[in-house]
Amino acid sequence: MKTQDITVALTGVTGAMGGEVLFSLMTLPENYKVRCIIYDAEKKLPAFVKKTLKKHRARITMFRDDVARYEDCEKLLSGADYLINCAALIPPKSDHDPQRTYLSNYIGTKNLVDVVKAQGGKTAFVHIATVAMYGDRSYPHVWGRVGDPVISSDYDCYSLYKLKAERYLLESGLEKFVSLRQTAVLHKYMFANNLKDGLMFHTSWNGPLEWVTDRDSGVACKNILKLDGENGLDGFWNKIYNIGGGSECRLTGFETLDRCFKKVMGKGVKNYFRPNWNIPRNFHGVWFYDSDVLENFLGYRSTTHDEFWDGMHAKYPYFKLAKLVPAPIVSRFAFKRLFKNTNAPMYWIKHDKTGRIKAFFGGKENFEKIGTDWKKFPLLHEGRYWNGEVDYAALKDINNVKASGLLLDHGYDETKPLESLDISDLDKAAAFRGGKCLTRDFTAGKIYEKIDWQCHNGHSFSSSPYTILKGGYWCPHCCEPKPWRYGELAKHIPFYAQVYFDTHTRDEVDDVYPLSDDEDDFIIDR
């Protein structure tokens, strides 16, 4: 008797993670068939994807269309049992093309959700969200978890529209979904891509980063389908999870680049960079306090940060030749040439991009204070920070009270199971967000049913308790950055204030940043 085919719809296959998802899906039994939608008719398929397609041509269907068109999503999803949505325009491309980012990151997801509902809602929706939705995290709040406030960093259109997309999914009422907030990805195109854009200088030296490899993320998605088919993944669906590589993949921005350069080029960051080349705030990254939750469900981890760069060194051994060249020459021709890129902080300084300088440095004066001397720059991993000494080993120890004591407050008693939360818990959560819960007849346990809330500005809106308490969302009218104004919100919302003022002063609460440098050409949300 022939085993019934299982159809998997996949988006974003030309990206690093999407390509690995496709590769991993091919390790499932032959009855798993994959249907891929590929944007951009002019773009060539990556060699890795072409190789996978060639080997498994009977199981893979590819067509060039666009998730931003509803009818193309209908074609993709017709009869699909699962959808894995990896489609997104990510940095640095998203920094240069906000309009396409809007279409790919939000409209595409909205279309996919709407089509699944229109086709009966039976397709299980696996959505890839992002750590960027947590915004800038800094000492002391280097640990993050599901339920933390989602705050798009100023000028970051990527996270802005990923936020809108995930919220739309959470509020859609789909029968079977999951949102996976993907941490920073170590991928095969990483080193080459970072030598083409100023994005490399957005890595804050003391910013917390938890990495995971593209291969491990692909395995996580594959294991969802595998385990769902075997045992139904009891208790897994209709929730948000953080994808992270775990303890061996938790580093600071400095440690990340330093280990990369030493592994691949033979010398460290201090040989090639100066402290003031990189921004001190307004990017994204955090150590996931709860990334083991997903690992315990899916068992996807296999590669550490250092093991990944060992592999990259083996793949690109010629980069090691940089060790034979004086560091100033390598620095000039490999890195300083990127100062001309519009995404580079030094470009903003040279061309007096006041808004960018204020958002990423806190102003020109703060930039000048950083200087060029590593001996005077406090590095967190060396036990120093701007306000004194830090026990870095204790900070990184997830079992240490110093780590767990630095978790953000969510405004309600989280020791209670979600199904036990009652109206008093919702009242406390709303108050911590500067507003109130308007619904008074809430039934405990109905966390996915929309109820009414009101924010400090008097906006009334309907959202499920799960979206608010575990999504980290609040008022859709004033808490989505149109434009960015989280300082003004932090004045009234303690939930935001506890993280916002880690990197901002009280003098910045009235600062407002536009959607983009070319706001006049920007698509208006629909």
C-alpha positions, 0 to 999 in steps of 0.5 A: 500500500502506497504511503500517502504523500505529505506536501510541504510549502516552503518560502525563502529557499534562496536564503541561507536558512531556507536553503538549509530547510530544503536540504534537511527536508530531503532527509525525511521519507520519500513521501514528503514532497516540497513545493517552493516559491522563489522571488526574483525571476532574474536571480540565479539559484544558489549552488547549494540549492541547485545541488539539492534540487538536482539530487531530489528533483522528483520530490521538489517543485519550484516556481518563480512567483511572489508571496506579496501577490495573493494569487501566487500564495494560493498556488503555493498552498493548494493542498499543502499539509505544512507551510514553512515561511522563511521568506524575508528581506534581511539586513543588509538588503532590508536597510537599502530597500524598505519598500521591498522589505514591507512587501516581503516581510509583512504583506507576504506573511499576511497573504499566506495567513489569509490563504491558509484561512481561505483554504480551510485552515488545515495547513500547519503554519511554521513561521520564522520570526527574528531576534531583531524583534527584541530590539537592542539589548545591553548590560545588565539585561543581556538575557531575554525570553518569550514575553519580553517587550518587542521593540524595533530598533530605530531605522530597522525596517526588517524588524518593523515588518517582522513584528507586524507579520508575527502579530498578524499570525498570532491574531489570525485564529489559525488552527495550527501554527508556531512562530520561531524567533530565529537568533543570529545565524552563522551561515555559509555566505556570512563572511563574504556578505559582510565584506560587501556592506557596512552592516559589519559595523553594526555589531556592538562590542558589548552586545549579547549575541546567541548564535545558531548555524543555518544547518541546525535551524534547518534541522529544527524545522525538519524535526517539527514535521518529523516529530509531528508525524510521529507523536503529534508534538503534544503541547508544542503548537500555537506558541512562540519559541526562541531558536538559539544555539545554547551556552556554547553560542553565547558571546558578545559582539567583540568575542564574535568578530574576534574569534571569527577573525582569529579562526579565518584570518589569523589575527583578532579584532584589535589588530584590524578595528578601532573601538569607534568604528562600531555602534554602541547601541540600537542594533539587536541581539540577546542571550536566550534564557529559554532557548533550551525549551525548543531544543528539548522539543526538537533536538536540533543543535549539533554545531557550536560557534567555534566549530562553525568557524573551524569549518569556514577556515577549512572552506576558505584557507586562503583567508589565512594569508592575511596573517602574512600581511601587515594588519594596517594594510589588511584593515585598509583594503578589507574593512576601511573601504567599507566606510564609503557604504551608506550603512557604515557609521563612519559614512554617517559621521562624514556626511553628518547624518544627524538622525543616524548618529543620534540613534546609534551613538547618542549623538556626535559627542558620544561618538567622539568619547569612544575614541580609538584606543582599545586600552581605554575601551571597557569590554564586557567579556574582559570584566569591564563596563562603563559603570564599573567591573562585571563578573562576566562568568557569573553573568553568563551562567544561566543557573546563576542567580545573577543571570536569572535575577536580571530577567525583565519583568512582564508585569504579572505572576509568571509562576502561574500556568497560562491556563490559570491566569485570571482577570486580576493577572490581566489587570496587572499586566495591562497596568505595567503597560500603562493601560488597562484591561477593558474586558471584565468577563474573562474566562481563565484559560481562554488565552487565545480569544481576543479581549479588549484593552486600552493603552495610556493614550486612550486607544482601545484595541482587541488582542488575545492575552497570549499576544500581549503576555507571551508575544510582548506586544501592546497597543497596535496604534501607538506601539508600532514605530510609525515613526520610531518613538520608543522614548515617548512610549517609555515615559508612560509604559514601564514594560518598555522603560525597563529596557529602553533606559539601559541605553538611552538617557531621560533627555532622549524621551522626545526623540523621534526617528523617521521610517527611513532616510527616504520617507517621502518614497516609503510605502504606506501600510495597508 
